[in-house]
């Protein structure tokens, strides 16, 4: 579909994935908002796909100065790209990630009995009424738009008409009610269906479709909505407690880990000039509104500068903090297995690979389980021919010291067992 005019209002096509903007707007700076970019961000089937290429939308424009609303740029819009340099040779490291069970992101059949239990606990039947006002849709009786060529921010209207909702409108409103009360679960159709089916089951009308419109209308009635929302929320809490929690499993990646070939960044990142970063250009998250600062503790910033100055360091990589894209080892804390994403991976000119996590103060005190898990990983991998070394690293009196003991200990007054990190 090709439009000459802007598509700010009244247009919806979830299959659209590309937005092309050549028209020069009057404003000096153009700000994309959810209203505009939402046209290419919607998923056709309200779900994401296994093929990531199907989950991406694109904006093409010849305009130079474009701003993106903060609510979008933070999570959705990527405008910068870093590439792995050509001098990289595969590390092929064993890496781990947390396997999330679907029950943590969507509702399974276990939700229905919990909803019924929640309804009984909150006395839903006693507080719920089928004697309610007829649900209506308000329509403009008559209205006037002054300039049809401009975005209609205001419509001069004269009165409204209240028309009773038909079954299709009622069904759509009921679906939206279930959708709006799903958080923190993903608003996919299966989970929406679970909430609707649970409500029907509570009123013993699972298989009696003739009763569904009556139940839908009652649920949507203003006097019933709050108790229904409370029941759904309690059921979700019970579901998370009994079904969703404690089902994370740390698994080894199917493929050996290597530094990603491409990393995308959004507008909350800023380019930083570091020559030895294996990702070029290197982008760091902004800290507050000062572009000269970037996120991360001061010790991380200092460690990057330390690696940059070292003549022995061939390249370094600032690791991410989630999913199988980034490197992680497995460790155990309080009886629960977790992934540990070390802060830095770097390669020395002699072929050795460093795995280091920067700490300081309280974070160094509580790093025991991670530190011991990392040493166990290094020992096991070196038996297979790898040349790994590393550990928890801290800056102490302008020197870098790291702990490579199998049994970790930290005392700010005595760093016994810690070694100087000499990369000169």
DAMOHU-V545949 format. One line per field, one symbol per residue. phi: phi as a letter, one per 40 degrees, with the letter a starting at -180 (. if undefined). psi: psi as a letter, one per 40 degrees, with the letter a starting at -180 (. if undefined). burial: b if it has 24 or more other ideal C-beta (glycine too) atoms within 12 Angstrom, else e. Layout:
phi: ???
psi: ???
burial: ???
//
This chain:
phi: .bbcccbcbgbaadccbbbbbbccccccbcbcbddccdcbcccdbfacbcccccbbbbbbacccbbbbddccccbbcbbbbbbcccccbdcfccbbaccccdccbacbcccdccccccccccfcccccbccbcccbbcbccaaabcbccbdccbbcbbgbbcbdccccccccccccccdcbcdcccccdccdcccccccccccfbdbbccccdccdcccccdcbccccccccccccccccccbccgbcbcbcccbdcbddcbbcbcccbbcbcbccccbbccbbccbfbcccbbchcdccccccccccccccccabbcccbafccbcabbabbfgbcbcbcccbbabcccgcbcbbbcbagccccbcddccccccccccccccchcbbaiicbbcbfgbbbbbbccbcaabccaccgcbccbbc
psi: hhhdiifdiehhgdehehhhhehhididhhhhidddeddeeihdefiiidhddeehiihhieidhhihidddddddhheihiihieehhhdfihiiihhhideeeihaeedddddddddddefdddehhegiihhihhihdiihhdheeihgdhhhigiihhhihidddddddddddddefdheihfiddddddddddddddeffdegddeddddddddehdeeddddddddddddddddddddieeihhiiidiihihidhhiiaeeiihighdehehhihhihihbeheeiiiiiddddddddddddheehdiihhiaeiiedihiihihhfehhiihhidhhihieeeihhhihhiibddddeeddddddddddddddddeeigiiaahhihhfeihiihfidhiihhdehfheiihhhf.
burial: eeeeebbeeeeeeeebbebebeeeeeeeebebeeebbbbbbeeeeeeeeeeeeeeebebeeeeeebebeeebbeebbbbbebebbeeeeebebbbbbbeeeebbbbbbebbbebbbbbbeebebeeebeeeeeebeeeeeeeeeeeeeeeeeeeeeeeeeeeeebeeeebbebbbebbbebbeebebeebbbbbbbbbbbbbbeeeeeeeebbbbbbbbbbeebbebbbebbbbbbbbbbeebbeeeeebeebeeebbbbeebebbbbbbebebebbbbbebbbbbeeeeeeebeeeebbbebbebbbebeebbbbbbbbeeebbbbbbbbeeeeebebbbbbbbbbbeeeebbbbbbbbeeebeebbbbbbbbbbbbeebeeeeeebbbbbbbbbeeebbbbbeeebebeeeebeebeebebe
//
